[in-house]
Amino acid sequence: MAYIILNKNNFFHNLDIISKRTKSKDKIAIVLKDNAYGHGLLQMAEMSKEYGIKKAVVRSCDDAKKVEDFFDYILVLGEIPEISNRVSTKVRYTINSLEAIERFPKNTLVELKVDSGMHRNGVLPSELREAFSRITDAGLILEGVFTHHRAADELTSEWSWQNDNFKRVKEEAKTLAEEFGLSPLRFHSANSASLFRSENFNEDMARVGIASYGCLDDNDELKPVLSLYAKKISTRELKKSQRVGYGGRFIAEQNSIISNYDFGYGDGFLRCASNKYIAPNGERQVGTISMDNSSFIAKTDEILIFKDARVAAKQADTISYEMLTSLKSYIKREIV
Ligand SMILES: *Cc1c(COP(=O)(O)O)cnc(C)c1O
């Protein structure tokens, strides 16, 4: 079976660099959504804890439960808890709209997401007072206010525009917190790209995903954590002009040795990279990528499919995030 190697040294190296930017390990909230960007939720939670990370961000209540023992603080981005699966006092839940507020069980720890310009989730800055008032009426415990950038990775003024919007939100939220008698709030807005753009990071926390996995674009100081290998199923000699795979898309230009390896689109290889993908050691993928396997001009027992998701993603016209989260959870993951 294809397998994944997770490089702990690289992960710790990335966390060293990130904590220099946040100025403290305690301000790093490692983003573990989507099976920790395909790396493996429990493996990444375990290594994060070993490094001394105390905060995590996940998508669902289920994931929060799975990593509860590893962290002191867990933020759930995308699910409202039922009373029955309220996990623990470590878990905070995101309010993504005004209408959602009444659906949270009383006494839930919550953080309010504010739409500072992405126009995806969150209450509008103009709805802030209404949100505070409904949260108080619903008996929820508001601990934080946060936002998300739509273009922190693009060198346009949008990033500063959203920062300015959020700055005003923070001022108003501080005043409202006093007025409603709340404890001081936690504020955060940075994802990886935003943290690496900040000259002088000074928020309470940064939500760091792709940088900790070493795949932040235009950054070669960070080191990719995940590499993926596949194992050979069979080898054959292809005569000149014979074809490979479904639809016979590849035609041998000369007699060639072709091997078939056990990693296909069903496992997370992006099919659109078919017949053009070049592996890190130079082997060329030929023919259409199948569900459970793919052919390469190679004969080694094992093949390194990728060691930097950014490079692999470019060949499939996508981003490292998609390449990584496509990797199925049943692929074996080993920490070295
Ligand atoms: C995914 C996500 C992040 C992490 O983004 P990266 O670019 O991977 O650092 C941060 N905040 C929110 C709300 C997210 O959904």
The ligand as an SDF file (V2000), in Angstrom:
LIG
                    3D

 15 15  0  0  0  0  0  0  0  0999 V2000
   -8.1320   26.9980    7.3350 C   0  0  0  0  0  0  0  0  0  0  0  0
   -8.1990   28.1600    8.2050 C   0  0  0  0  0  0  0  0  0  0  0  0
   -7.0240   28.7400    8.7420 C   0  0  0  0  0  0  0  0  0  0  0  0
   -5.6340   28.2820    8.3710 C   0  0  0  0  0  0  0  0  0  0  0  0
   -5.2490   28.7900    7.1300 O   0  0  0  0  0  0  0  0  0  0  0  0
   -3.7560   28.5330    6.5760 P   0  0  0  0  0  0  0  0  0  0  0  0
   -3.7270   29.3170    5.3200 O   0  0  0  0  0  0  0  0  0  0  0  0
   -3.6580   27.0710    6.3160 O   0  0  0  0  0  0  0  0  0  0  0  0
   -2.8260   28.9800    7.6180 O   0  0  0  0  0  0  0  0  0  0  0  0
   -7.1680   29.7860    9.6320 C   0  0  0  0  0  0  0  0  0  0  0  0
   -8.3860   30.2610    9.9810 N   0  0  0  0  0  0  0  0  0  0  0  0
   -9.5210   29.7470    9.4660 C   0  0  0  0  0  0  0  0  0  0  0  0
  -10.8270   30.3220    9.8840 C   0  0  0  0  0  0  0  0  0  0  0  0
   -9.4780   28.6930    8.5590 C   0  0  0  0  0  0  0  0  0  0  0  0
  -10.6100   28.2010    8.0520 O   0  0  0  0  0  0  0  0  0  0  0  0
  1  2  1  0
  2  3  1  0
  2 14  2  0
  3  4  1  0
  3 10  2  0
  4  5  1  0
  5  6  1  0
  6  7  2  0
  6  8  1  0
  6  9  1  0
 10 11  1  0
 11 12  2  0
 12 13  1  0
 12 14  1  0
 14 15  1  0
M  END
$$$$
